[in-house]
């Protein structure tokens, strides 16, 4: 029988990658996109557009928080 190697958790993976420059570029990109959506939100007039943009901000915030949990 082959023994399965346990999969790392998301937080373990983030911790393992957090020192890599490539990982830092990805996190920075996500934060920059989030800020861009905030700028778009200031110009939005249609309620549907506002909801779409706030949804995008929420998702990017959640991802940034997860990816930054162990790296800060």
Backbone as XML, in Angstrom:
<?xml version="1.0"?>
<chain id="A" units="angstrom">
  <residue number="1" name="UNK">
    <atom name="N" x="0.821" y="-1.187" z="0.000"/>
    <atom name="CA" x="0.000" y="0.000" z="0.000"/>
    <atom name="C" x="0.869" y="1.256" z="0.000"/>
  </residue>
  <residue number="2" name="UNK">
    <atom name="N" x="0.362" y="2.245" z="-0.679"/>
    <atom name="CA" x="1.045" y="3.528" z="-0.720"/>
    <atom name="C" x="0.472" y="4.427" z="0.366"/>
  </residue>
  <residue number="3" name="UNK">
    <atom name="N" x="1.362" y="5.023" z="1.133"/>
    <atom name="CA" x="0.923" y="5.943" z="2.176"/>
    <atom name="C" x="0.722" y="7.321" z="1.558"/>
  </residue>
  <residue number="4" name="UNK">
    <atom name="N" x="-0.475" y="7.864" z="1.771"/>
    <atom name="CA" x="-0.766" y="9.194" z="1.234"/>
    <atom name="C" x="-0.081" y="10.261" z="2.060"/>
  </residue>
  <residue number="5" name="UNK">
    <atom name="N" x="0.474" y="11.225" z="1.364"/>
    <atom name="CA" x="1.068" y="12.372" z="2.033"/>
    <atom name="C" x="-0.059" y="13.363" z="2.301"/>
  </residue>
  <residue number="6" name="UNK">
    <atom name="N" x="-0.189" y="13.811" z="3.551"/>
    <atom name="CA" x="-1.287" y="14.733" z="3.844"/>
    <atom name="C" x="-1.114" y="16.062" z="3.109"/>
  </residue>
  <residue number="7" name="UNK">
    <atom name="N" x="-2.225" y="16.587" z="2.620"/>
    <atom name="CA" x="-2.199" y="17.873" z="1.933"/>
    <atom name="C" x="-2.013" y="18.980" z="2.961"/>
  </residue>
  <residue number="8" name="UNK">
    <atom name="N" x="-1.215" y="19.996" z="2.620"/>
    <atom name="CA" x="-1.095" y="21.122" z="3.551"/>
    <atom name="C" x="-2.385" y="21.933" z="3.557"/>
  </residue>
  <residue number="9" name="UNK">
    <atom name="N" x="-2.634" y="22.594" z="4.668"/>
    <atom name="CA" x="-3.794" y="23.478" z="4.734"/>
    <atom name="C" x="-3.489" y="24.754" z="3.961"/>
  </residue>
  <residue number="10" name="UNK">
    <atom name="N" x="-4.510" y="25.553" z="3.746"/>
    <atom name="CA" x="-4.314" y="26.820" z="3.055"/>
    <atom name="C" x="-3.343" y="27.704" z="3.831"/>
  </residue>
  <residue number="11" name="UNK">
    <atom name="N" x="-3.531" y="27.800" z="5.143"/>
    <atom name="CA" x="-2.640" y="28.647" z="5.944"/>
    <atom name="C" x="-1.206" y="28.122" z="5.945"/>
  </residue>
  <residue number="12" name="UNK">
    <atom name="N" x="-1.022" y="26.822" z="5.955"/>
    <atom name="CA" x="0.320" y="26.254" z="5.865"/>
    <atom name="C" x="0.959" y="26.603" z="4.524"/>
  </residue>
  <residue number="13" name="UNK">
    <atom name="N" x="0.172" y="26.557" z="3.469"/>
    <atom name="CA" x="0.680" y="26.892" z="2.140"/>
    <atom name="C" x="1.045" y="28.364" z="2.049"/>
  </residue>
  <residue number="14" name="UNK">
    <atom name="N" x="0.195" y="29.222" z="2.608"/>
    <atom name="CA" x="0.484" y="30.660" z="2.615"/>
    <atom name="C" x="1.771" y="30.920" z="3.370"/>
  </residue>
  <residue number="15" name="UNK">
    <atom name="N" x="1.906" y="30.289" z="4.523"/>
    <atom name="CA" x="3.119" y="30.474" z="5.327"/>
    <atom name="C" x="4.361" y="30.021" z="4.556"/>
  </residue>
  <residue number="16" name="UNK">
    <atom name="N" x="4.262" y="28.914" z="3.855"/>
    <atom name="CA" x="5.395" y="28.385" z="3.100"/>
    <atom name="C" x="5.780" y="29.288" z="1.930"/>
  </residue>
  <residue number="17" name="UNK">
    <atom name="N" x="4.800" y="29.969" z="1.346"/>
    <atom name="CA" x="5.056" y="30.793" z="0.167"/>
    <atom name="C" x="5.294" y="32.264" z="0.485"/>
  </residue>
  <residue number="18" name="UNK">
    <atom name="N" x="4.975" y="32.688" z="1.688"/>
    <atom name="CA" x="4.937" y="34.118" z="2.009"/>
    <atom name="C" x="6.265" y="34.856" z="1.840"/>
  </residue>
  <residue number="19" name="UNK">
    <atom name="N" x="7.374" y="34.167" z="1.877"/>
    <atom name="CA" x="8.671" y="34.830" z="1.708"/>
    <atom name="C" x="9.112" y="34.936" z="0.250"/>
  </residue>
  <residue number="20" name="UNK">
    <atom name="N" x="8.389" y="34.321" z="-0.634"/>
    <atom name="CA" x="8.772" y="34.344" z="-2.054"/>
    <atom name="C" x="8.338" y="35.655" z="-2.708"/>
  </residue>
  <residue number="21" name="UNK">
    <atom name="N" x="9.208" y="36.195" z="-3.533"/>
    <atom name="CA" x="8.905" y="37.460" z="-4.218"/>
    <atom name="C" x="7.670" y="37.339" z="-5.108"/>
  </residue>
  <residue number="22" name="UNK">
    <atom name="N" x="7.509" y="36.198" z="-5.759"/>
    <atom name="CA" x="6.368" y="35.997" z="-6.638"/>
    <atom name="C" x="5.051" y="36.058" z="-5.858"/>
  </residue>
  <residue number="23" name="UNK">
    <atom name="N" x="5.050" y="35.492" z="-4.679"/>
    <atom name="CA" x="3.866" y="35.517" z="-3.822"/>
    <atom name="C" x="3.545" y="36.954" z="-3.415"/>
  </residue>
  <residue number="24" name="UNK">
    <atom name="N" x="4.578" y="37.704" z="-3.068"/>
    <atom name="CA" x="4.388" y="39.107" z="-2.668"/>
    <atom name="C" x="3.831" y="39.941" z="-3.813"/>
  </residue>
  <residue number="25" name="UNK">
    <atom name="N" x="4.232" y="39.636" z="-5.045"/>
    <atom name="CA" x="3.697" y="40.334" z="-6.211"/>
    <atom name="C" x="2.209" y="40.034" z="-6.367"/>
  </residue>
  <residue number="26" name="UNK">
    <atom name="N" x="1.821" y="38.801" z="-6.170"/>
    <atom name="CA" x="0.409" y="38.424" z="-6.279"/>
    <atom name="C" x="-0.427" y="39.150" z="-5.224"/>
  </residue>
  <residue number="27" name="UNK">
    <atom name="N" x="0.032" y="39.163" z="-3.980"/>
    <atom name="CA" x="-0.695" y="39.840" z="-2.904"/>
    <atom name="C" x="-0.792" y="41.333" z="-3.197"/>
  </residue>
  <residue number="28" name="UNK">
    <atom name="N" x="0.282" y="41.918" z="-3.666"/>
    <atom name="CA" x="0.291" y="43.347" z="-4.003"/>
    <atom name="C" x="-0.698" y="43.641" z="-5.130"/>
  </residue>
  <residue number="29" name="UNK">
    <atom name="N" x="-0.741" y="42.781" z="-6.133"/>
    <atom name="CA" x="-1.684" y="42.951" z="-7.242"/>
    <atom name="C" x="-3.124" y="42.915" z="-6.743"/>
  </residue>
  <residue number="30" name="UNK">
    <atom name="N" x="-3.432" y="41.980" z="-5.873"/>
    <atom name="CA" x="-4.792" y="41.872" z="-5.331"/>
    <atom name="C" x="-5.159" y="43.135" z="-4.566"/>
  </residue>
  <residue number="31" name="UNK">
    <atom name="N" x="-4.237" y="43.644" z="-3.766"/>
    <atom name="CA" x="-4.504" y="44.879" z="-3.011"/>
    <atom name="C" x="-4.679" y="46.075" z="-3.951"/>
  </residue>
  <residue number="32" name="UNK">
    <atom name="N" x="-3.858" y="46.145" z="-4.993"/>
    <atom name="CA" x="-3.970" y="47.242" z="-5.961"/>
    <atom name="C" x="-5.308" y="47.196" z="-6.695"/>
  </residue>
  <residue number="33" name="UNK">
    <atom name="N" x="-5.743" y="45.999" z="-7.069"/>
    <atom name="CA" x="-7.035" y="45.845" z="-7.743"/>
    <atom name="C" x="-8.175" y="46.273" z="-6.823"/>
  </residue>
  <residue number="34" name="UNK">
    <atom name="N" x="-8.057" y="45.928" z="-5.565"/>
    <atom name="CA" x="-9.072" y="46.327" z="-4.582"/>
    <atom name="C" x="-9.169" y="47.851" z="-4.516"/>
  </residue>
  <residue number="35" name="UNK">
    <atom name="N" x="-8.034" y="48.514" z="-4.482"/>
    <atom name="CA" x="-8.015" y="49.985" z="-4.447"/>
    <atom name="C" x="-8.603" y="50.576" z="-5.730"/>
  </residue>
  <residue number="36" name="UNK">
    <atom name="N" x="-8.333" y="49.923" z="-6.856"/>
    <atom name="CA" x="-8.892" y="50.398" z="-8.119"/>
    <atom name="C" x="-10.422" y="50.316" z="-8.104"/>
  </residue>
  <residue number="37" name="UNK">
    <atom name="N" x="-10.937" y="49.244" z="-7.511"/>
    <atom name="CA" x="-12.393" y="49.117" z="-7.404"/>
    <atom name="C" x="-12.982" y="50.194" z="-6.496"/>
  </residue>
  <residue number="38" name="UNK">
    <atom name="N" x="-12.254" y="50.582" z="-5.449"/>
    <atom name="CA" x="-12.727" y="51.686" z="-4.603"/>
    <atom name="C" x="-12.832" y="52.968" z="-5.423"/>
  </residue>
  <residue number="39" name="UNK">
    <atom name="N" x="-11.864" y="53.212" z="-6.298"/>
    <atom name="CA" x="-11.918" y="54.384" z="-7.174"/>
    <atom name="C" x="-13.110" y="54.293" z="-8.115"/>
  </residue>
  <residue number="40" name="UNK">
    <atom name="N" x="-13.359" y="53.100" z="-8.658"/>
    <atom name="CA" x="-14.525" y="52.898" z="-9.523"/>
    <atom name="C" x="-15.824" y="53.139" z="-8.762"/>
  </residue>
  <residue number="41" name="UNK">
    <atom name="N" x="-15.848" y="52.745" z="-7.498"/>
    <atom name="CA" x="-17.054" y="52.895" z="-6.685"/>
    <atom name="C" x="-17.419" y="54.371" z="-6.507"/>
  </residue>
  <residue number="42" name="UNK">
    <atom name="N" x="-16.416" y="55.209" z="-6.380"/>
    <atom name="CA" x="-16.669" y="56.645" z="-6.215"/>
    <atom name="C" x="-17.361" y="57.251" z="-7.436"/>
  </residue>
  <residue number="43" name="UNK">
    <atom name="N" x="-17.176" y="56.626" z="-8.588"/>
    <atom name="CA" x="-17.750" y="57.154" z="-9.830"/>
    <atom name="C" x="-19.032" y="56.432" z="-10.241"/>
  </residue>
  <residue number="44" name="UNK">
    <atom name="N" x="-19.384" y="55.400" z="-9.542"/>
    <atom name="CA" x="-20.568" y="54.603" z="-9.911"/>
    <atom name="C" x="-21.851" y="55.342" z="-9.553"/>
  </residue>
  <residue number="45" name="UNK">
    <atom name="N" x="-22.829" y="55.289" z="-10.452"/>
    <atom name="CA" x="-24.117" y="55.930" z="-10.214"/>
    <atom name="C" x="-25.273" y="54.930" z="-10.207"/>
  </residue>
  <residue number="46" name="UNK">
    <atom name="N" x="-25.158" y="53.902" z="-10.994"/>
    <atom name="CA" x="-26.209" y="52.884" z="-11.102"/>
    <atom name="C" x="-26.132" y="51.931" z="-9.899"/>
  </residue>
  <residue number="47" name="UNK">
    <atom name="N" x="-27.250" y="51.676" z="-9.213"/>
    <atom name="CA" x="-27.239" y="50.772" z="-8.056"/>
    <atom name="C" x="-26.689" y="49.372" z="-8.374"/>
  </residue>
  <residue number="48" name="UNK">
    <atom name="N" x="-26.985" y="48.853" z="-9.564"/>
    <atom name="CA" x="-26.453" y="47.540" z="-9.942"/>
    <atom name="C" x="-24.936" y="47.567" z="-10.075"/>
  </residue>
  <residue number="49" name="UNK">
    <atom name="N" x="-24.421" y="48.664" z="-10.614"/>
    <atom name="CA" x="-22.972" y="48.817" z="-10.750"/>
    <atom name="C" x="-22.323" y="48.915" z="-9.366"/>
  </residue>
  <residue number="50" name="UNK">
    <atom name="N" x="-22.961" y="49.644" z="-8.461"/>
    <atom name="CA" x="-22.452" y="49.769" z="-7.089"/>
    <atom name="C" x="-22.402" y="48.393" z="-6.425"/>
  </residue>
  <residue number="51" name="UNK">
    <atom name="N" x="-23.459" y="47.608" z="-6.571"/>
    <atom name="CA" x="-23.489" y="46.270" z="-5.970"/>
    <atom name="C" x="-22.403" y="45.375" z="-6.561"/>
  </residue>
  <residue number="52" name="UNK">
    <atom name="N" x="-22.209" y="45.444" z="-7.864"/>
    <atom name="CA" x="-21.182" y="44.631" z="-8.526"/>
    <atom name="C" x="-19.796" y="45.002" z="-8.017"/>
  </residue>
  <residue number="53" name="UNK">
    <atom name="N" x="-19.532" y="46.295" z="-7.917"/>
    <atom name="CA" x="-18.219" y="46.764" z="-7.475"/>
    <atom name="C" x="-17.978" y="46.406" z="-6.006"/>
  </residue>
  <residue number="54" name="UNK">
    <atom name="N" x="-18.995" y="46.599" z="-5.162"/>
    <atom name="CA" x="-18.812" y="46.258" z="-3.745"/>
    <atom name="C" x="-18.615" y="44.754" z="-3.555"/>
  </residue>
  <residue number="55" name="UNK">
    <atom name="N" x="-19.231" y="43.960" z="-4.396"/>
    <atom name="CA" x="-18.995" y="42.517" z="-4.356"/>
    <atom name="C" x="-17.555" y="42.175" z="-4.703"/>
  </residue>
  <residue number="56" name="UNK">
    <atom name="N" x="-17.031" y="42.844" z="-5.720"/>
    <atom name="CA" x="-15.636" y="42.625" z="-6.109"/>
    <atom name="C" x="-14.682" y="43.054" z="-5.001"/>
  </residue>
  <residue number="57" name="UNK">
    <atom name="N" x="-14.982" y="44.200" z="-4.380"/>
    <atom name="CA" x="-14.151" y="44.683" z="-3.270"/>
    <atom name="C" x="-14.165" y="43.675" z="-2.125"/>
  </residue>
  <residue number="58" name="UNK">
    <atom name="N" x="-15.338" y="43.165" z="-1.823"/>
    <atom name="CA" x="-15.474" y="42.202" z="-0.738"/>
    <atom name="C" x="-14.665" y="40.934" z="-0.996"/>
  </residue>
  <residue number="59" name="UNK">
    <atom name="N" x="-14.752" y="40.425" z="-2.206"/>
    <atom name="CA" x="-14.013" y="39.208" z="-2.563"/>
    <atom name="C" x="-12.505" y="39.444" z="-2.489"/>
  </residue>
  <residue number="60" name="UNK">
    <atom name="N" x="-12.050" y="40.552" z="-3.060"/>
    <atom name="CA" x="-10.616" y="40.846" z="-3.031"/>
    <atom name="C" x="-10.122" y="41.079" z="-1.604"/>
  </residue>
  <residue number="61" name="UNK">
    <atom name="N" x="-10.946" y="41.706" z="-0.782"/>
    <atom name="CA" x="-10.575" y="41.911" z="0.624"/>
    <atom name="C" x="-10.419" y="40.576" z="1.334"/>
  </residue>
  <residue number="62" name="UNK">
    <atom name="N" x="-11.333" y="39.677" z="1.091"/>
    <atom name="CA" x="-11.295" y="38.354" z="1.712"/>
    <atom name="C" x="-10.045" y="37.582" z="1.278"/>
  </residue>
  <residue number="63" name="UNK">
    <atom name="N" x="-9.746" y="37.620" z="-0.010"/>
    <atom name="CA" x="-8.557" y="36.930" z="-0.522"/>
    <atom name="C" x="-7.295" y="37.543" z="0.059"/>
  </residue>
  <residue number="64" name="UNK">
    <atom name="N" x="-7.212" y="38.874" z="0.081"/>
    <atom name="CA" x="-6.032" y="39.544" z="0.634"/>
    <atom name="C" x="-5.845" y="39.203" z="2.102"/>
  </residue>
  <residue number="65" name="UNK">
    <atom name="N" x="-6.952" y="39.124" z="2.828"/>
    <atom name="CA" x="-6.872" y="38.785" z="4.243"/>
    <atom name="C" x="-6.340" y="37.359" z="4.439"/>
  </residue>
  <residue number="66" name="UNK">
    <atom name="N" x="-6.830" y="36.438" z="3.649"/>
    <atom name="CA" x="-6.373" y="35.043" z="3.748"/>
    <atom name="C" x="-4.888" y="34.950" z="3.384"/>
  </residue>
  <residue number="67" name="UNK">
    <atom name="N" x="-4.489" y="35.604" z="2.324"/>
    <atom name="CA" x="-3.109" y="35.513" z="1.874"/>
    <atom name="C" x="-2.145" y="36.267" z="2.774"/>
  </residue>
  <residue number="68" name="UNK">
    <atom name="N" x="-2.655" y="37.191" z="3.561"/>
    <atom name="CA" x="-1.806" y="37.960" z="4.457"/>
    <atom name="C" x="-1.821" y="37.420" z="5.883"/>
  </residue>
  <residue number="69" name="UNK">
    <atom name="N" x="-2.659" y="36.458" z="6.154"/>
    <atom name="CA" x="-2.855" y="35.972" z="7.512"/>
    <atom name="C" x="-1.547" y="35.512" z="8.173"/>
  </residue>
  <residue number="70" name="UNK">
    <atom name="N" x="-0.751" y="34.803" z="7.453"/>
    <atom name="CA" x="0.480" y="34.266" z="8.027"/>
    <atom name="C" x="1.717" y="35.060" z="7.617"/>
  </residue>
  <residue number="71" name="UNK">
    <atom name="N" x="1.580" y="35.939" z="6.624"/>
    <atom name="CA" x="2.768" y="36.615" z="6.114"/>
    <atom name="C" x="3.056" y="37.924" z="6.824"/>
  </residue>
  <residue number="72" name="UNK">
    <atom name="N" x="2.169" y="38.375" z="7.705"/>
    <atom name="CA" x="2.404" y="39.648" z="8.395"/>
    <atom name="C" x="2.860" y="39.426" z="9.806"/>
  </residue>
</chain>
